Amino acid sequence: MRRAPRLLTLAILGVVVWVVPVSSGQGAVRLSSMVSPKLVGSWTRTVSAAEARHAAAPATLAGSVWTLEIEKDGTAATFDSKGAGSFEGTISAAGPSLVRLKLGTPPATYRWHIANQRLTFTKVADTVRDRIAVFVGTWKRK
């Protein structure tokens, strides 16, 4: 009696990879874009004047308070409490400590680190000055 092939799940660089056997005996690979569970939740931060200047963003961003909601499936929404606008989009895994932001255009890549209920984003690739001013820095878990 022939046994059905088992589904093999591997965790590589923080990204889940599923190898699914196919009739030819070779595996098909699919990458998951789900973010790390550590990122899931509600985060908030205030943009300082120095951060706005450093990003060459408008001075009006200084003092703005932002909330970032990250869902398990990578959907995210940011809201400015002072009315600067809201953006909806996605955050997906791009490596062990990298995320790809599709909040505004064009997409961007950021490195993240969490310690003591604080999330820090560091720009890897982004050309949008406003988004850089908002994201680069430390976020507190709500």
N, C-alpha and C positions, 0 to 999 in steps of 0.2 A: 504494500500500500504506500503510495507516494504522499509525503507530508507537504502541506502548503508552506511556501516560504514565509518566514517571519518578517515583520516590519522592523527595521533597524533604526533607532533614533540616536543621533550623536550630537553632543554639544561641542561646537568648535568656535573658539574665540568669542564666546558669549552669544553666538547666534545659533539657533536650533536648526539642524539640517536633518531632513528625513530622506532616507534612501528607501525607495519603493521598488521592490522587485517587479520586473516586467517579463513577459513571456519569453523574450530572447535570453533571459538570464542576466542581462546587464541591469544596473540600477539607474533610475532617474532621480535627479537631485532637485530639491526645492528648498529655497532659503526662506525662513520666516522673518518677517519684518517686525515682529512683536518686540516692544521695548522691554528692558530689564524690569522686573517687578519692583526693584528699588526706586525706579523713577515714577511709578504710578502714584498719583495723589495730587494734592493741591499745594502749589508753591507760590510765594510772593516775594517781591523785591522792590526797592526804591532806587531809581536811577539817580546817581549823584551828578553834580555839575561837572566834576572832573571826568567821569565816565562819558558823559555826553560830548565834552571837548575832545577827549582821547579818540572817540569814534568819529569825530568831525560831524556829529549829528546836530540838529537844531538845539539851541539852548533851551527851548521850551520843553524838551524831554526831561531836563533836570528837575528832580523832585517828583516826577510822575511815579505812581505806585502801580505795579503790574501784578496780575495773578495769572499763573500758568496751571491749567488743569490737564493732567496726562492720564488717559484711560489705558487699560490693559492692552487694548488692541492698537494703541499708538495714536488714536485720535486725540487732538489737543486743541484747546482754545485759549487765547490770551485776552485779557480785558484790562483796559486802563481805568482806574477808579476816578481819574479826573477828566474823562471824556475824550481822550486823544484818539479813541477808536478801539475796535475789537477785531480780532482776526481769528478765523477758524482754519484749521489745516491738520496736518499729520506730522508725527514724529516717528521715525522708524530706526531700527537698529542698523548701524553701518559698520559695526565692529565691536570688540569687547568693551570699549568705553567711548564709542562714537555714536552719534545720532545724526540722522539726516532730517533737517527741518523743511517742511513744505508749508510754511506759514508766510505767505507773501511770495513774491517771485523775485529773482530766481531762487531755487532751493539752496540750502546752505548745509554745511557740515560743522558740527561742534563736538568737542571732547567734553565728557562730563565726569564728575567725581562727587561722591557723597561721603560726608563725615559729620557726625554730631547733628543730624537732622538738617544739614545744610547741603545744598546742591550747588556746585560751581560749574558753570559753562565757560569753556575757552574756545575761541574761534579757531577753526581749522581752515575753512574756506567760506567766505561770505563777502558780498560786495555791497550789501544794503546797510548804510550807515545807521539808520534808525534802529534796525533789528540788532545790529552789533551793540549799540548803546544799551538796548533793553536786555539782551540775553547774556552778554559777557559780564560775569560777576557772580555774586553769591545770592542764592535764593533760599528762603527759610520755608520749612514745611509748615503748612497751616494746621 
